[in-house]
Amino acid sequence: MKKGNPPPALMGDKPELFLLHTCPFSWKVKSLLQHLGIEYDEVQVNPLKTKKQLSFTNGWNKVPVWRETDGEVLVDSTPMMKEIDSRYNNGELWMVGDSERRDKWIEWVDEHFKRATIPILYGGLVSALKTTIRVSKLEKFGFISKRLYAWAGFPIMWGIIAKKRIKKDGRKPKQLWHDLLDDWCDEIGDKEFFGGEAPSLVDMAAFGYMRSISPFSQFSQLEEHARGMAWYRRVETTLKI
Ligand SMILES: N[C@@H](CCC(=O)N[C@@H](CS)C(=O)NCC(=O)O)C(=O)O
């Protein structure tokens, strides 16, 4: 077998989640699986080889990907979460509360939390370099591409992608997160979770985005938001695996 990642073509005896360790969408699904206590195998793909390693998805080529033991494939994190909840949990995390509110807020979370992730990780020169070095350590790159990514990745992420997003929004990345967490916590009100007494699928999605920042030092900027963090820790305590 070639050095590096094993070919993920063979199916195991558990469902599999193909992911990148630093991908927010992957963390959404992983958090849901851990909350429901579903047993699965994790396959960490090489970020530069997604096309090859995910060739069984017929051209989707993005993570996360969920593969059932019979080979059936689910893609796209939010529809994937709904489907997993429906198959393994009778849809109880999604079919909760007012559906209009739920549909509005899952869209809000996906739209806003997604956009805020890159600026906080790559918004400054030093933080962008720190992030790419950390990503190169956390992800399963090959020997050369690990080093190449750590140094060549950051000018792209910082200079091109993050700068553009920050300019468009106009706020500092930390301010943007704190504003979003204000809106999110205001919506939760005096309840424990968006879902009320227990987290719903919308909580799990929002939690997953935030959690994807947790391996990085910039997470401390989110930790300064007391209400947001109190909710985050409450969701965290519901994870079973
Ligand atoms: N809408 C998709 C987005 C997935 C996505 O963009 N994943 C990124 C990693 S965070 C990816 O795999 N990018 C590789 C590519 O676009 O080629 C979802 O929610 O699952």
The ligand as a MOL file (V3000), in Angstrom:
LIG
                    3D

  0  0  0     0  0            999 V3000
M  V30 BEGIN CTAB
M  V30 COUNTS 20 19 0 0 0
M  V30 BEGIN ATOM
M  V30 1 N -22.1690 23.0030 1.2790 0
M  V30 2 C -21.1510 22.0340 1.6050 0
M  V30 3 C -19.7870 22.7080 1.6160 0
M  V30 4 C -18.6590 21.7190 1.8310 0
M  V30 5 C -17.2840 22.3430 1.5660 0
M  V30 6 O -17.1640 23.3710 0.9080 0
M  V30 7 N -16.2400 21.7030 2.1070 0
M  V30 8 C -14.8960 22.1480 1.8570 0
M  V30 9 C -14.0040 21.9470 3.0620 0
M  V30 10 S -14.4520 22.9420 4.4420 0
M  V30 11 C -14.3010 21.3060 0.7380 0
M  V30 12 O -14.3720 20.1030 0.7670 0
M  V30 13 N -13.7040 21.9430 -0.2510 0
M  V30 14 C -13.0420 21.2350 -1.2960 0
M  V30 15 C -13.4750 21.7350 -2.6340 0
M  V30 16 O -14.3840 22.5790 -2.7060 0
M  V30 17 O -12.8780 21.2580 -3.6130 0
M  V30 18 C -21.4920 21.4140 2.9570 0
M  V30 19 O -22.1790 22.0750 3.7650 0
M  V30 20 O -21.1360 20.2550 3.2200 0
M  V30 END ATOM
M  V30 BEGIN BOND
M  V30 1 1 1 2
M  V30 2 1 2 3
M  V30 3 1 2 18
M  V30 4 1 3 4
M  V30 5 1 4 5
M  V30 6 2 5 6
M  V30 7 1 5 7
M  V30 8 1 7 8
M  V30 9 1 8 9
M  V30 10 1 8 11
M  V30 11 1 9 10
M  V30 12 2 11 12
M  V30 13 1 11 13
M  V30 14 1 13 14
M  V30 15 1 14 15
M  V30 16 2 15 16
M  V30 17 1 15 17
M  V30 18 2 18 19
M  V30 19 1 18 20
M  V30 END BOND
M  V30 END CTAB
M  END
